[in-house]
């Protein structure tokens, strides 16, 4: 019954697709960059628990620790539908390991998720609208460091949307992956613009700061994960940060479906 209920919540047009996820550290320097890396680990562990394949395509390291941003693809049935419930700003409250005075800090990072479109659905992009840059892959060192300029960053000049990949072995492979991510982002942009012309389905985009978070992870003075959309609270913060996000995702999907049903009912009432 639980599986059937979950399947009913994932009936959107692109819910069954693979997902392209992007993490971005908010304001706050090292604190937020460290938090973004913690979230990256959480979602990689979540994908492993769910049996999904993950492809880490780009990581922009932080200045001192953590990451400024990261892009990864989650492959598997309903990857987009599930991960889309996590889209938004995530807030961390803890005693900072980077503060010599051991003060409490609040950090923010955001997750954005779009469906990865099949190649036969991808839109055509005029080559004249593309700026292609190659660079050396970044990393912590060791056997995976690429000593050639094989990483590729694509920029769609009219919109300014970018996509990059540094995970593959060759420049050609990186370019192919980056192109799929770019076309998916452009399709998502067109889809959002179309939706906004009808009604604001996606809701307002919020800055990565106070008052905009969908969820808080508190490590001090108490330990609690609270989802501000659904009211779900989990006291075992370590378990959540270790990838056990499914209860939060399912609650968010139910909340979204309920909100959509209420909106549809009010619309029908207005029409009647």
C-alpha angles and dihedrals in degrees: 000000000000091000091049091049091051091048089053090055091053101060098116122127094257102021093109092053129102113263135235109209127190126192122199128185115231129221114306105080117227094008095058093039090055089048091051089055090049089053091048090055090047093054094043089053090046091053090050090052091050093049094246125145116237129204115193103207106172136011123182106199121224123249095253106357140350125021136293092209143342137192123204137168121224112203123199142080112307092002091137095042092053099040093045087071087067095056111125145053120324121201128207125195117189147126102278117243087203096055114089089203092054093233125167115260134191117214134184136204131168134219122206121188131190131172117259106233123220112255092249090058096048117117121241116254122202107238088222088065093058130090111196121199128180125201142160116280114252124224147139093270136255130092096337096060110115112218094192129072093256099132114100132205120190123197123194099216100204094054102023090230113150137195129184139183130190101159102089126081099240136044090237093055092046091050092051092051092045090051092054091050091047094050090048090052092049091049089049090051091051091047093051093047090050092049092048090054089058099034138322097269098159096049128227121320111238134206118251095255146083117330095018102082125117092198140018126211109198120192097165142073084003133000118248143132112211127183107211094202098054103020091234112153128194121188096196097081094168091058091053093046087050089063106273093132098131097100090053093047094049092048090050091050091051090048091050092048091049092049090049092050091050091049090049091049093050090048091051089049091052090049091049 
